[in-house]
Structures are given as structure tokens and as C-alpha cells.
Amino acid sequence: MRFDTVRSRVDYDQANQAFESGNFLESKRYLESAIEKYDEDSAYWVLLGRIYLETGGLQDAMVSLGKAVEIDEKDPDAQYFMGIVLERIERPLDAVEHYLSALELAPSNSGMLVAAIDVLIGADLLDEANRVLREHRKDFEHDASVLHVAGRLAMMNEDWTQAADDLEKSVLLDDSDQWTLEDLARAQMAAGRYQSCLGTIDDLMELSEEGDQDVELMRLRGRCLSEAGRSREARTALRDLVNLHPEDVQGWIDLGLVCMEVEDYRYVYRSGQRLVALSPDRFEGYFLLGHAAMRNREHDSAVKLFARACEIAPERVEPRMALGMSHELRGDRVAAYRAYAKVAESGHVFPQMQGLMAGVDDLGSD
């Protein structure tokens, strides 16, 4: 019996080497030989389960890892990889239970905590994810992966300051992770840390295969400059974006809105035209064209364009407010009142709107 155990270990070591080199068939052959000699070592069944995970045999993986847990329920690898199987067959709560069992058995392994929180986030169980993080966070205050998932969770909770703090710490510990940097840039912008956000975008552009022509990063830079009040720089950045990526709908939307801020109505009009051509089922093109028409005192055209925008997006407040303004400018106070009343009915009330409604309220019953 002792001799068989030793020989099985030799087979297991060869199976492990084959697995690490990606030769799963050879690994399985050595492993089956090891198990035939001795089948009471949980590590053998864990490796067999991992082979099945790599080759798509989820049911066989569950059987193998179940056997590993049965042999030694205190084997953290058996618990962890069983969690992966359960996650893949969409049993998130069971997966989390195994991940946390693995963490209890290997308390310094941050990957097990991150796996549990990731599953809870994916299942939209944010309260439970927050609870698990709070319970274990103190043990991983200087772990980049835990800080990253903490930042992501804070983003989902819309706690942007906390998100930016956690992600900045994560990047300090491991700044080579592109996904962490992307999350960090968005959190910094939402937290109002615009200068830091622009620096993070520069770092991302160095990592990106497309460099400073990466459409997502160019768009993010434009938005960040705009939020920072640097609208003219934002206009330049977004014009570069649409020149390089003329089919980018969101780029044209962002450019048109920034150009309204700097009163560059030539590009407001051009952006609106391009959007109507690219995406006629979106309201933004008609909205921008309406503002360009209103600027040129073409109030009848503005009314028609804003009305079309309202028809496409009846739930949006912006085109309805603009429609009311355009009615006012052409002297139709009753139509303006009705447009503003629609805004009020939707629960959106702005101080300036109340003044506008007051001016036409006496005509509302006509």
C-alpha cells in the first residue's frame, strides 16, 4: 500500500507538470494512473477537476471536486475550484459559500475574497458584497486586487470619492493593470478629480494598442475636460475624435453639447446633421439642430426639430424644455405652457422653469 502511494505521487507530479504546460490529455492520463494506485488524496481529484474545467466538462468537474471535498473538506483548493464550477453553472450563492470556505482555510489568499465579491456583484447582490468586504477588508488593506474590487463596488454604490481612493491605492500597488486604470479614470472624473483623471488617461493611452487614437479614451478625455470647465480644450479633443472616428455616435453627441457651451454653433449644426444621418432614431441630432435653428432665429424650424426630438424620446426633459423655449421665442405662450407643464408632470422642476410657467399660467386654460 505504501509503495502504491509513492508510485501514485510520481504519476501525480508528472500529471501536474503536463497540466502546467497545457497538455491536458497527457495530464489526465498520468492522473488516472495515480488515482488507480491511490484514490484518497484530495489533490489528485482537485487536479482532475481542473482538467475538466479547462476542457469544458463541468459535470465531470463537479463530480471530481465533490470527491476532493469529501476526502478533505479543509482543502482550500478543493473549496475554491468547486466555487468556480458552481459559478459557471450559475449557482452564485453556493459558489460564494465555497469561496468563503476556501478563504477561511487560506486566510491570506486574497483571490478567494475577490472571487466571492465578484460573484455577488455579478448577481447584483450589492448589500451582501458590501457585507463580505467589510468583514474581511482589514486583512487586505494593502492588496491591489482587493482594493480594485472595493473600488468597483464603491462605483456601483455611486460612492465616487471612496471608489477613487481605493482605486488610486490599487494603482500605486500595481499600476500595470489596464482595467484598474480604466475604472480609476471614470471614478476620478465622477469624484471631480479632473486633473488626476487626465493623468490616468495619459497612462492608459501609453498602454493602449491604439495609443492616443483609442476612441474610448479620446471620448473620456473630452468629457473630463468638459467637466473640468475647460470647454474649449474639450472641443478640440472631441473634434480630433470625430475626425479620426467619424462613425462614432457618442463622440458627435459630446462634441455638439460642448460646442453649445462655447457657442460654436457651426459645429453644433454639423454635429446635429451627422447624428441624424448616423442614428436617425436618436433624439440628440434633432435636439442639436433645433438649438442651431433657435440660434439663427429660425423659430418655426426649431419648434419642428424639438418636437421631433420629443417624439423620439418622450421621457427626456431636455428636448421638452427646449420646445417650450422655442414656442416662447416665436410668441406662442400657450404652446410653451403646455410644453413646460409636460416637464412638470414628469416630476422634473427647475427654478427657471417655474418663472417661465408663471408668465404663461394665466393662458393655460385657453
N, C-alpha and C positions, 0 to 999 in steps of 0.2 A: 504493500500500500504506500509506504513512504517513498519507494523507488518510483512508483507511478506518479506521485505528486511532484517529484523532482523533474521527471521527464515531461510532465504536462507543463511545468513552468518554462521549460526550454521552448516548447511549442508556442506558449503564450507570448514569450519575448519576441519570437520570430513573427508572430501574428501582429504584434504591436508595431514592429518595425515596418512591416508591409503596409499596415494601416497609415502610418505617418507618411509613407512615400506615395500614398494614394492608390495602392494596389489592393483593392477591396476583395477581389476574388481570392487572391493568394492569402490574404489575411484571414478570410473566413475559413479556408481550407486548414490552415495551421490551427485556428481557434477550435474548430470542430474536433481536431485531433487531440487538442489539450483537454477539451470537455469530456471526450470519450474516456480519457485516462482518469480524470478527476473533475467532478462537476459541482463541487461545493465551495468554489471560490467566486465571490460576487464580482470580482474584477473581470473574470472571464465573460460573464453574462453582460456586464456593462459594455465591454468592447464589442460583443456580438450585437447588442442593441444599437451601438453607434454605427456599426457597419450597415445595419438595416436602415437607420436614419439617413445615411449618406446615399443609399441605393433606392430609397423610396418605399421601403417595406414597413409602413407604420404599424400595421397589426403585429407583424413579427417582432418589431422593435419593442412594442408594448409587452409582449409575452416574455422576451428576453430580459427586459429591465424589471418587469414584475418578479421574475425569478431572482434577479440580483437583490431586490428589496427584501424578498422573502428570506434569502440566505443571510443578509446583513442589512437590517433597516437603518443602521447607523453609518452606512457607506454614503458619504456626501455626493459622490459621483453618480451612484445609482438613483438617489433622490433628484439630483439636478437633471439628468438626462430623461428621467421619467417625466419631469416637468416639461421638457421640450416636446416630448411626444404628445402630452395632453394639450399643450398649447397649439400644436399643429392640427389636432383633431377638434379644436375649438371647444375645449373644456377649460376656460380660463381660471375659474376658481380652484379647480383641482390642481391645475398647473401651479398656481401661486402657492398652494399648500405645500407642494413638493419643493418648490424653490426655497420657501422659508424654512422648511425642514433641513434642506441642504445648508442654508446659511447658519442655522443653529449648530450644525455639526462641523461647519468650517467657518467660524465667525469672522475670519479675516479676509474671506473671499468676496470682494465687492461685486463680482459678476453675478452672483446669486441674488443679491439685493436688487441690482439693476434689472435683472430678468423679471423678478416679481413685480416691480413697479411698472416696467414696460407693458407687461400683460394687463395690469389693471388700467393703465392709461388707454391701451387699445380697446379694452372692454367698456370704456367710458365710466369706470368706477373711480372717479377722481377723489371722492372723500376717503375711500379705502386706501388709495395710493398715497394720499397725504398722511393718513394714519401710520401706514407702514414706514414711510420715510421719516416721520417724526420719531418713531420708536427706535430706529437704527442709525439715524444720521450722525449722532455724536461719535459713533465709532469710525466714521469715514469722512471726517471734516477736511482731509487733505487728499481725497481720492478724486481724480479728474472725472472718471466715469459716473460716480455718484453725484458730483456737483453738476455734471451735464444733465442727468435725468432730473435732478432737483430744479434746475433752470427751466427745463422743458415743462415740468409740472407747474411751476410758477407762471409760465407763459399761458398755459391753458386756464389757470385761475385768474389771468389778467392782472397778476401782481408783477408789473413790469420792472419795478425797482429791484425786487428780490430776484427776479429772473436775470437781470443784467448783472447783479452782484455775484450770483452763483456761477454764471457762465464766464464772467471775467476771471474768476478764480480758477475755473476749469481750464481756461486757455493758458493762464500763467503756468499751470502744471503740465499741460500737454497742448502746445499751440499748433500741432501739425494736423489736427483733426478738422477737415473742411466743414463737416456737418455741424460741429460745435461752433465754428466761426459764423456760419450762416445763421444759426439760432441766435448767437450773440448780437449780430448786426441788427436783426429785427427787434430784439429785446432792447437794445440801446436806443434805437430810434423811438420805440414806443415809450421808453422811460425819459425821453428828452435829452439823451446824451449824444447830441448830434455830431460833435467833433470826434468823439470816440467811435461812433458808428462809421464815420467816413474813414477813419484809420483802419477799422476792421475790414471795410470793403476793399481798401487798398491791399491788405494782406490776402484777402480772398482772391483778388484778381491775379496775384502772383501765383496762387495755387491752381487757378482755373486753367484748363487746357486752352480756352479761348481768350484768356487774359482780359485786357481792357475792352474786348468786344463781346463779352459774355452778356447776353440780353438781360438775364435776371439781375445781375449785379449793376448793370447800367441803369436799369429801372429803379433799383433800390437806391443808388446814388442820387438820382434825380429827386426821388421822394424825400430823401434825407435832407438834401439842400433846400428843398421847398419848405419842409417842416422847420428848418433852422432859420427861416426868413430870408434865405439867400436865393430869392426867386429868379433873379437874372442868371445866376450861375446854374440854377436848376433848369432854366430854359435852354441854356447852351448844352447841358448834359443830355437833356431829353431830345433836343434836335439831333445831336450826334447819334442817339439811339435809333430814332426813326429813319435817319439816313442810312444807317448800317442794316437796320431790320425793318424795312418799310411795310412788312405784313403784320407787325406786332400791334395788335389792337389796343392793349393796355398802355403801351407806350404813347400812342396817339392821344388816348384819353388823358393821360397825365400831362402830356405836352399842352394840350388845349386848355386844361384847367390852370396850369402855371402861366400860360400866355394871357389868360384873363386877368390874373393877378398883376401882371406887369403892363397890361393894356396893349399887348401886341395882337391886335385884332386881325391882322393879316394872317397870322398863324392860327388864331382861333378859328377863322373861317376855313383855312386849309385843313386843319385837324378835323373839323366837322365834316367837310367834304370826304376826306379819306375814310373816316369812320362809317359814314353812310354807305360808301362803296364796299368797304371790307365787311361790315357787320350791320346790315340794314335792320336787323331785328333787335338792336340795342338802342336805348334812348339817348345815349351820350352824344352821338353825332348830330341829331336834330337839336338837342339842347345847346350845343356849341354854336351851331348855325343860327339858332334863334338869338343868341346873345350877340353874334356878329351883326345880324339884321337889326336888332334893337339899337346897337351902337350907331348904325348908319341911319337911324330913324325910319327904318322900313317897318313900321309897327304892324301893318297887316300881315306881312310875311312872318314877322316874329311870332305873332299870335298863332298862325298856322303851324309853324315849326314846333313851338312849345306844346300846342295841342296834340301834335303827333307824338311828341316825347311822353306826354301824359297818357296817351292811349297805349303806348308800348309798355310803360312802367307806371301803372296807376298807383302803386304803393309808394312811389318815391315822392318826397316832399319838394325837392329842388325844382323839377320842371313845373310843378303846380304853382309854387311861389313865383317863378319867372313868368308863368302865364298870367297871373294876377297883375304883375308889374307891367307887362306889355299891354294888357287891357287898359290899365290906368293911363299909360302914356298915350294911347290913342283916344282917350276920353270916354271909354265905356266903363263907368264906375260900377254899374250893376254886375256886369260880367266879372269885373275884378273882385267884387264882394263874393260872388259865388265861388270863384277860384280859391280865395282865402278861406272861405267857410269850409271848403273841402279839406284844406290843410288842418283847420281846427278840429274837424270831425275825426281826423286820423290820430288826434292826441298830440300833435306837434304844435306847440305855441311858442312863437318868438316875440320878444318885446317890440321889435319893429313892425311885426305883423299886426299887433293889436292897434297900433297907431293908424296903419293903413286901413284896417277894417272900420275903425271909428269914423273915418272920413266918408265911408260909403254906407254905413249901417242904416242910415235913415232911408236909403233907397232899396234896402234888401227885400222889402215886401212888395215892391213894384212888379 
